[in-house]
Amino acid sequence: MDEVYVESEFAPLRTVVLARSEVSIPSSAVSSDGLRFLPPEARDSISAGGDMRDFAPERQARWEKEREAFRAVLERYGARVLRPRPLTPAEKAADGDGYANFFVRDPFFTVGDQVVEGSMRLLHRRREVLPLREVMRDHVYPADCAYVAVPVPEVAAPGDPTLGPGPFLEGGDVLVLGRKVFVGVSGLASNALGVRWLAKFLAPHGYTVETVRLHERVLHLDCALGLVREGLLVACEEALPDGVPDALAGWERITVDLDRASSLAVNGLPLGPDAYVTDPEFSFLGREIEKHGVHVEYVDFSVTRSLGGSFRCSTQPLLRTY
């Protein structure tokens, strides 16, 4: 039987879901304030709208090669890698708001033995969980774990830039540290109602949930704060208006500025407490991490990063335990 349990952000990675490379971002989303977290060059790269496979096939091929290179690293470190299925033509055409199957971190997340389908804020991402349902059927249903979903978000009034009251709760905002869970809120993804729902759901299981306010240019908490191993973190302090959470105040920290955080410098992935993956673009960060006895693996993720996510965004663990 499959085992499902996520102990922390840096417990050894044993089973992980790795994202596909499918996206069609509608022109309305590209021009909206909802993508303000993307650097200008990234917004320019997707300004054509439509499926990248159609308007930029060479870039699509590079994107897929990045994910395969990352998969090779994950498997070399002993992780069992699962993949969502591709989107069906019917799913792609379902509502005309674009579609996404590209950052598996957000549509669901795992806290201990609780698997939670999230509630996505951006319209073109709201069906992103559907290609994951086979993973749930084959690996979550048989496991000794819970499986729930955040309530469906309310319908927003026409022209409402907030996209309504939600609740919104996305996995990129959720960091796990034992029985402590941190959830980021920037106004771009998870919101207060989503955090309130999660706190209510997890409380009977012995978890506490803490809201972490984020800079308005930061999409998710994992773009501002990363837990590398016990006692060591990477943070963009400019992106944390209230500072690093008190529970982490005594940890050693490696800091990056807001521009580098916007380019996904913080969004590396611990493979365990002794190994970490980042992009060669952030070798300065890798060198600092290695000073703390953590080996760093490098994978070029430039196309992936241009779409607003990196290594943590591209994965969602089902099993992280010692």
N, C-alpha and C positions, 0 to 999 in steps of 0.2 A: 504493500500500500504506500502511496505517496505520503511524505511528511511535509507539512506546511507549518513554518514557524519562523518569524523574523525577530531576532533578539535585539539587534542593534544595527546601526549603519555600517559597522566595520567587523561584525562577527564573520567568520569564513563563509564565503558565498558558495552555496552548494547546488541550488536550483534557481535558475533565473530565466525570465522571459525577455527575449531580445526583440526589439521592434522591427517591423517591416519598413520599407521605404516607399510609401505611397502618400501623396498629398496633392490636393487642389485647393489653393487658397483663393477665394473669390476676390475680385477687384475691390469690392466694397470693404472687405476686411483689410486689404493692403492699405487703403487710404484712410482707414479709421484710426481713432486714437487708441483703440484696443491693442494695436501692435506697436505702441510707442516704446516697448522694451527692446525692439530690434534696432541695432545701429543703422544709420542711413544706407550704408552700402548693402546691408542685408535686405532692407526693404526694396532697394533698387533691383536686387537679384530675383525677387519674386513678383515684380510689378506687372509682369505679363499676365498673371493670373492663369487659371487652368492647371492641368496636370503637368508636372515637370517632365514626365515621360514623353509628352507630346511637344512641348515648346523648348526643352533643353535636354535632349536624349543623352548627350555626352556627359552632362553634369549628373543626370540620373544614374548613369553607369558608374561614375566616380563615387557617388553616394552609396550605391550598393556595395562597391568594393570596400569602402570604409567600414561598413557594418560587418562584412565578412572577415576583415582583418581583426576587428574587435572580437568577433566570435572566436577566432583562433586563439586569442589571448585568454579569453574566458575558459575555453576548454583546456588549454594548457595548464591552467591553474586548478583543474579538476571540477569546474562547474558544469552541471547538466544544463544545456541550453534548449529552451523551448521557444517556439515562434508562433505568433498569431497567424491565422490564415489570411490570404489576400481579401480585400473587399470584393464583393460581388458587383456586377453591373447595376443591379437593382439598388444596392446600398449607395453606390456612387450617385445615382440619379434621384435618390429619395426625396430631397427637399430643395435642391437647387442652391444650397448655401455652401457649396464646396464639400470636401470630405478630407478625412485624415486617418492615417494608420501609420504614424511615424514616430511618436514618442510615447512608448508604452508605460512610462512612469506615471502618467497623469490619469488615465481613465480607471485605474484601480490601484489599490495599495494594500500592503500587508503589515499588520501590527500584531506581534506575537502570533497567536493562532486565529486571528480575526482577518478575514479577507473582505475588503470593502470595495464595491464598485463606486467610483466617484460620481460627481455631477459637474460637467464641464461648462465653463462660462461661454466661451466663444462658440458661435452657432455651427461653424464648419467642423467642430470637434465633438459635437454632442453624440454622434453615433460611433465614436471611436472605440467604444467598448465592445461593439458587436463582433469584430473578428477575434476577440479574446474569449468568446463564450465556449469555443471548443476546448481551449486550454482549461477553462473552469470545469467543463464537463468531464475531461479526461484526468485532471490532476487535482482539482479542488473538491469536487463532489465526493470522490472516494476517500479523501483524507479526513482525519479526525480534527476538523477545524470548523469554524463558523464561516458563513458566506452571506453577506447582506449587501444592500444597495442604499445609497443616499437617496432621499426623496427626489422625485423629478422636479426640476426648477419650474417656478411659475412662469407664465407667459408674460413677457414685458410689453408695455405700451409701445406703439409705433414711435420710433425716434428716441426711445429711452437709451441714453449712452451707457447706463449701468447694466443693461440687459436684464433688468428686473431684480427682485429680491432674492432669487435663488431658491433654495440654498445651493451655493457653489462650494465644492470641495475637490481639490485636485492633488494627486499624489506627489507632484513636485514640491508642494508646500509642506509635506509631512515628513518629519525626521523622527526616528525612533531611537531612544536610548533607554533600554530596559523598560521600566514601567512609566517612564516619562516620554511624552510625545509633544513635539513642538510643531506648530502650524503657522505658516506665514500668511500675512494678509497685506496686499499692496493695492487692492482695488482693481487688479487685472485678472485675478483668478479666484482662489478661495475667498469667501467672505465671512463676516461674523456669524451669520446664521449657519453656515456650514460647519464652522468651528464649534458652535453650540451643540449642533446635532452630534458631532463626533464625541465631544466631552460626555454627553448624556449616554451615548451608546457604550463607551469604553469604561465609564465609572464603575459599573458592577463587576468588571473584570480586573479591577485594581489599578487602572491607569489614570494618570492625571494629564490633562491637555493644557498647554500654555500657548497663547497667541503671541506671535512675534511680528511686530509691525515692520513693513518693508518700504523702502524708497519707491516712489511711483514709477521709476524706470526699470524696476526689477519685477520680472514675472512671478517667479516662485522663490521660496525660501532656499532651495538647493542651489540657487544662483548667487546667494549672499553668504551662506553658511554651510560648511562641510565638515563632518566629523571623520577624521582620518583614522584615528585609533583612540583608545582610552587616554585622555589627558592631552590630546593634540587636535587642534582644529584649524581650518582655513576660513577666513572671514573677510568680507568687505565691510568695514566698520561704517563707511559712508552710507551703505545700504540698510543699516540697522539703526533707525532713529533713536531707539531706546537702549542701544548697545547690545552686546552679547547677553543672552539670557543668564540670570543669576546662577543657575545650576552649572553653567559652563565657565563662570568667571575665573576659576582657578586653573583652567586649562592653559597650556602653552598655545600660542596662536601665531599663525603666519597670515599676514594681512596683504590684501591686494586693493588697488584703487577701483573706483566705480567704473571707469572705462574698461578695465580688464575684466571686471566682474560682468559687465554687459556683453563682453566677448566670450563668456562662459568659462573663465579661468577657475572659478570655484567648483564647477560642475564635473569634477573628476569622480572616479569610482573606486572605493576601497575593495580589493578582492579578498581581504582579510586584514588583520591588524598589522601585517608585515609587508603588504604589497598594495600598490595604488596605480591606477591608470589615468593618464592625462595626455593632452595633445603636445607635440613638440613645440608648438607656438608658446607653450607655458613652461619651457624648460627651466626658466628662472624659479618657478614654483617647485618643480620637481627637485631641483638641487636643494632647496630649503627643506623639503620633506625628507629627502635622503639623509640630511644631517641628523634626523631623529631616528635613524635606523630602519626606515621603511623603504623597501625597494620600489622603484618607479618604472613602470612600463609606459612606452610612448606609442600612440597610434594617431596618425594624421586623421583628424575629424573635421577638416575645414568646411566641407560641404554641409555636413550635419550641423555644425555650429552656425552656418549662415542662415539656417532655418529656425534658429532660436533655442536650440537644445544641444546637449553634448552627451557624455558617457552615462551619467546618472539618469538623465532624461530618457535615454534609449533602452533602459533596463528596468525591470521590476522583479525583485526577489520573491520567491515563494519559500525558500529555506535559507536562513542565515543563522547557523548555530555553531558552537564550539564542540 
